[in-house]
Amino acid sequence: PNVFTPNGDGYNDTFTPFYSGVSNPVSDFDNTSCPRFVLDVDFKVFNRSGVKVFDLDKKKEKGILINWDGRTNYGKELPAGIYYYIAEVKFDVLDAAKRNQTYKGWVQLFK
């Protein structure tokens, strides 16, 4: 899903690329539904002007899960709109050509 509504109602409050179908994807996430062989994820979000507004902080966030709540790294709520992301994923695979993959896309933040 590429649309989310961070309004605190407990539904669709975060942008979570790996969604397990539970009512609260953050606390009730089923790790068995996560793709295997993912070693690392570097996730960045940019506004329409190309300014980076969020970067997954590896010191705070452990693991590979992305649960962006529509705020900057400093906790400031971002306005509704379209944001673009880049996720650089490192896989544990034998084929070196498939080890590092880059995924780009957009997400819409509704308020």
BELDA-V717350 format. One record per pair of residues at least 24 apart in sequence whose C-alpha atoms are under 8 Angstrom apart, sorted by the first residue. I is the first residue (numbers start at 1). J is the second residue. If there is no record, write none. Layout:
I | J
I | J
This chain:
2 | 106
2 | 107
2 | 108
3 | 107
3 | 108
3 | 109
3 | 110
4 | 107
4 | 108
4 | 109
4 | 110
5 | 109
5 | 110
5 | 111
6 | 69
6 | 70
6 | 109
6 | 110
6 | 111
7 | 111
13 | 69
14 | 67
14 | 68
14 | 69
14 | 70
15 | 66
15 | 67
15 | 68
15 | 69
15 | 70
15 | 107
16 | 65
16 | 66
16 | 67
16 | 68
17 | 66
17 | 67
18 | 65
18 | 66
26 | 67
37 | 91
37 | 92
37 | 93
38 | 64
38 | 89
38 | 90
38 | 91
38 | 92
39 | 64
39 | 89
39 | 90
39 | 91
39 | 92
40 | 64
40 | 89
40 | 90
40 | 91
41 | 87
41 | 88
41 | 89
41 | 90
42 | 86
42 | 87
42 | 88
42 | 89
43 | 85
43 | 86
43 | 87
43 | 88
44 | 85
44 | 86
44 | 87
45 | 83
45 | 84
45 | 85
45 | 86
46 | 83
46 | 84
46 | 85
47 | 82
47 | 83
47 | 84
48 | 82
48 | 83
48 | 84
70 | 109
79 | 109
79 | 111
80 | 108
80 | 109
80 | 110
80 | 111
81 | 108
81 | 109
81 | 110
82 | 106
82 | 107
82 | 108
82 | 109
83 | 107
83 | 108
83 | 109
